[in-house]
Amino acid sequence: MSVSSHIHNNGGLTRQLATHSMLFRETAHSGTDPDALSEILSTPNSPIKVVAEGNMPIAYRCNFVSVGEEVTVADCTYEGTILIRREATSDRMIVFLPMEGNAFFDGMREQIYSIPARGTILEAGRAAGARLFGPRRHFGLFVDQAKIISHLTHMFERTISGDIDFHPHIDLTTGPGLVLQQLVSNLHRGLSGNGPLQQSPVAAGSLCDAAIYLLLEACPNRYSNELALSAPAPAPAPRHVKWAIDFMQEHIAEPISLNDIAIAAKVSVRTLQQGFRQFRDTTPMAYLQELRMVAAHRDLLEADARQGIADVALRWGFTHLGRFAADYRKRFGQLPSQTLKR
């Protein structure tokens, strides 16, 4: 075990602690210089420029603790009105959990407001600038996009790529949002200042994973429906139900029948139907329909203007376009054409 500390010229303290092969790195900064804050907030691949609005005085106090190379938690306080411009896209998702003060971020389609009691999720590459209105304090959770994709790949047992499309807001007053804020604040408290979590890297890593899984499972995103479908049943599903689901996913775009699924699952049609009713609260064909609808939704989100709705619908086995549009609207709250125009 080794500990090294040094003071930066900008008033920051860096402390590194390597424990059981996991590296914790803590950096604490305070000051009034916008250029120094620019350096603090920048990463090698994503430089940031900070200016004080109207050249008025500002102040900041930031504490960052990194867990390995992929996750960082922060506790930051700002005074004054601070303008932030990101000069290159980031490869990290950032979750802001404010306790005091307001901010807004320039999102891809609209400005995203960040106020106390409401958290903000900014996916990698989704925000180019921000304005912070002091006094402002927030906890922050920074996660490499690759780590989130890795978690999804593990959950689905298939390759995942592209944006996750998180809804940008989280209610922090109740439910999952309240738990997330407590989890991140406790994680930061337990890691900073050579806290007890630095002596337990397994616990620290597990808490980081818990925060990521909570975001994926409780905050609306592109994969929410699939995650709900693949969530563990109250009792372990029998092997034939799992085999049936695996077969559906492997042949999702093919014209498979109920009998085909039963043969792949090595049971009778009746046993298959009973298994899905008991362990998935649906029928096999309804489950397959949902998988295909989610796949069509994902394609429409990623499609360009040259790709037609009919092409997407037919690709996933929906041959009646009127019925597809009606079912799609019932499922996602909008017509396929509205999703395509996003």
Secondary structure, 3 states (H helix, E strand, C coil): CEEEEEECCCCCEEEEEEECCEEEEEEEEEECCHHHHHHHHCECCECEEEEEHHHCCCEEEEEEEEECCCEEEEEEEEECEEEEEECCCCCEEEEEEEEEEEEEEECCCCEEEEECCEEEEECCCCCCEEEEEEEEEEEEEEEEHHHHHHHHHHHHCCCCCCCCCCCCEEECCCHHHHHHHHHHHHHHHHHCCCCHHHHCHHHHHHHHHHHHHHHHHHCCCCCHHHHHHHCCCCCCCCHHHHHHHHHHHHCCCCCCCHHHHHHHHCCCHHHHHHHHHHHCCCCHHHHHHHHHHHHHHHHHHHCCCCCCHHHHHHHCCCCCHHHHHHHHHHHHCCCHHHHHCC
